């Protein structure tokens, strides 16, 4: 490797590329670029790429308006840029030809490397092959977080907790789902959180029966359940939390709805308690799913138990049936069982955690139905 200050994850990438006969890694996913470097970008429709092969100097190819930011972020990298009126694909191809001795064997993240991008590269290189899929390699690089990353996830989680509290305090008869979302996101910005990790979800009553429902003009009534699903991006790391809370006189809770809520909470708590190194992802899913199924609501639990989390809100691995990956210390993921009965009622409870030596560490801690 060229002597420069590369982060440990980048060094792991070089090791993996060396095993694959040193292809040129052509990475366009901004999240992967952020994982491997100090450069963060949202290029929209413009071209951005990190190009690297073992024993070469990494190349960052960026829009001209981001050239200085990229060079400051990675002063030891070669940084090339292009203006909007120029042929970015030709200039990227020229830069690769100038800095990399062999240009026939490329490694890309096939899960998101577009056909258009492949065709553009093929226009400028003869006999090019996209022979190495970086997707599983990058998934493994994301899989285990170090102590610094876990601490950042915990910190991001504190803002998710605050957002839930803000949302709960905003509830009143007649307010709309969309208005509660606006209050939460405005107050987060006042706290310095410039970006949520995904679109904030606030759903009232029967609307919560749609797992990925969209907040609208539906207004809140007395004695209804409210589902909050939200997250924040803080210092480059995501948070994700779901709480289902009751608004109104607690004595007026529908007994069946309360029963379902308690079942989901039991599934959530029991699964989290079972998390430890050596357990399989599928086992954690089964623990939660069995509780809901044995209570008679299995057909209404219609998604995986959890997903990985880190610099992105949804990462590898999936905590689900069929995934027999063993949990190891430093893996971070969500636990979010739910029951959704169309037109009637929906409940989900979610927390994210890191696997520790003897169990797990939660990133979010705000209480449940408070």
Beta strands, then each sheet from edge to edge (+ up, - down):
strand 1: 24-27
strand 2: 49-52
strand 3: 59-63
strand 4: 78-82
strand 5: 105-108
strand 6: 129-133
strand 7: 195-196
strand 8: 201-204
strand 9: 224-230
strand 10: 232-234
strand 11: 237-238
strand 12: 241-247
strand 13: 306-308
strand 14: 315-319
strand 15: 332-335
strand 16: 338-341
strand 17: 345-348
strand 18: 351-355
strand 19: 360-362
sheet 1: 4+ 3+ 2- 1+ 5+ 6+
sheet 2: 7+ 10- 11+
sheet 3: 8+ 9- 12+
sheet 4: 13+ 14-
sheet 5: 15+ 18- 19+
sheet 6: 16+ 17-
end
